[in-house]
Amino acid sequence: MPLNVEDKKAIVADVGAQLAAAQTVVLAEYRGIPVGELTTLRANARAQGVYLRVLKNTLARRAAQGTQFEPLADSMVGPLIYGISVDPIASAKVLQQFAKTQEHLVIKAGSYNGKMLDVNGVKALATIPSRDELLSQLLGVMLAPVSAMARVLGAVAAQKAAGAPAPAPVAAVAAVAATEAVAEAVPAEVVAEAAPAVKAAEQANVEPPAAE
């Protein structure tokens, strides 16, 4: 059923609003993909916060006018599905992961933060850990000293009770050093976001030694 003028205006306005807030757009050709698999792809995209939509290229070009994604207009050719995300990695990751299992989905181009991406650029972007993955990895590393310190404090208490010299907290010192090294390689805002969880874990798992 052909779109009337009002329908087209509504689509352009909707897509334009998505582009205005987005950091990344990925274009992929979807010719030949069964409807059921496209439905699965859409569900996965929604779960990852990705706006995924099959669009008429003329409407997509119109929506992109005046945005950082306008240079993508030359790549808007053929039957395309558009992945748009505020998260800089999500749309590339969702479409690239699907393309690994469905040969009919072909990544054509993309744009991140105003920079055009070719196929290899989109694939490279898709391999970067997401913010949630970074947080998970960072928390694991930052909590390592908590566990190490707890073991050292337990050993110190046991040695004191036995009247023997307390062991040096080598494990805790090494873990702290490893944490600092990893933290330097992670964006400061991610470290700050992880800090409250680490502090809570420290309070829950490491008690100060009892006074003599």
N, C-alpha and C positions, 0 to 999 in steps of 0.2 A: 504494500500500500504506500503510495507516494506521500512524502511529507509536505504539509502545507507550509505557508510562510511562517505562521505562528509557531509551528512545531520546530522549524529550523532555528528560529530566534531563541526558543527555549533551550535547544541543544547547545547552541553557541554560547549562550549565557552560562549554562551549567558547566560546560567544559572550560570556558574562560575563567570561571571562579576557581576551578580546580588548578588550572595552570598558574594562576596568580599566587597561589600558596605553595606550589610545588618546587622541589629542588631538582627532580629528575623526571624525564619522560623517556620511555622506550617504545619504539615502533617494531612490530613483528607481523610478518605475513602469516595468515592462518588458513590458507586455502587447503581444503581436504580434511580438516580435523572434524571428527564426529561431534555431534551436538552434545552428547553425554560428557565427552572429555572437556569440551569448552565450559560446560557447567561446573565441572570439578575445578578447572583453572580459575573460574570466577570466584568460587567459594574460597579457594586458597588465597586469592588476591585480597578479598574482603577481610579475611582473618589477619592478613599482614598489613592492613591499612592502605592497600593499593587500589586506586580508582582504575578499573579495567573496563574498556568499552570498545566495541566495534563502531567505527565512525566513518561517515562519508568524508573523504579527504578534503573536499571543498569546504565543508563545515569546520573541520579541524584546522585548516589553514586560517580561516576567518577568526576562529577562537584564539589562535596563537598570535595574531597580529598585535604588535605593541608589547609583547612579552619577551622574556629572554629565550623563549623556544621558537621564535619566529624563523630563525635560520633552518629549522627542521623542515620547512615547507617543501624544499626540493626533494626531500626523501619521502614525502607523503604520496606515494604512488602504489597502486595495486590494492588488493583487499587487506587492509591493515587492522590490527587490534592495538589499541593504545594503552600503555601502562603508565599511570601518572601517580607520583608519590611525593609526599612532604619529606619522608625519610629519604636520605640521599641514595640508599642502597636497595631499598625494598622492591621497587618495580623491576630493577635489573635482576635481582636475585629470584623473584617469583617467575619471571618469564624464562630466564636462563635455565633454571631447574626443570621447568616443564619441557623446555626444548630438548633436554637430555633424554627424555623418555618418549617424545613425540616429534618424529622427524619432519612432520608437516608444519610445525611452528618454526619459522625462520626469522631470527633476529635481523633487522634491517639497519637500524641506526638508533641513536639516542642522544640525549643532551643532559649534562649534569652541571648545574651552577653556571649556566650560560656557555658552557663549552661543548662543542659538537663531539660525539663519540661514534666511531665506526663499530663494526661488529666486534672486533677484538677489544675495543674500549669498553663496550657494554659487558662483555664476558669478564674482563678484568675487574670492573666495578662490582660484578656479582660475587666475586671471590672474597671481597673485603668483609670481615666480620661485621654483623649488625651491631647497633648500640646495645641491645640486650645481650648479645654474645660477648661483647667486650666487657660489659658489666659483670657477667657471670665469670669470665676468665679472671678479671681483676679481683673480684671478691675471693675467688679461690686462692689467689696468690697472697692477697693481703691478710687473709685469715690464717695462712700458714704460720706466721710468727705467734699468733694467739695460741695455737695448738702446741707449738714448740715451747713457748714460754710456760704454758701450763705444765708440761712434762718436766721442764727444768725446775720449776718451783716445787713440784712434788718430790723430785730427787733431792733438792736442797733440804726440804723438811725431813725427809727420811734420813739423810746423812747427819743432820743436826741431832735427830733423836737418837742416833746410834753413837754420837760423840765423835764422828769422823769429819774431816775437812769437807766443806761443801764443794761440789764439782763446778767447774767453770761453765757458764751457760753458752757453750759453743754453738749448739743447735739453734738456740734462739737468735744469737747474733748473726749467724749465717742466714737464717730465714729472713730477718729484718733487712739484711743487705740485699737479698734477692728481691724482696718486695720493692725496695727503693729503686733498684735497677729497672724493674718492670714498670713501675709507676712513671718513670721518666719517659717511657716510650708510649704512654697512653695519654690521650687528650686530657687536659686539666679538668674540663667540665665533667668527664666521665669519672675521674678520680673523686671529685667532689660529690658526685651523685652516689658513689659507692660508700663514702665515708660514714654516713649514719648507720648503715647495716653493719659495718665493721665495728663501730663503737659499741653497738648493742651486743654483738657477739663477744667482744672483749669483756664487757660487764657481766655477761652471763656465764662465761667460761673461765675467766681468770680472776681469781680472788687474791687480794694481797696477803702475804704471809702473816700469820698471827704474831702479835707482839709477845716477846719473851717475858 
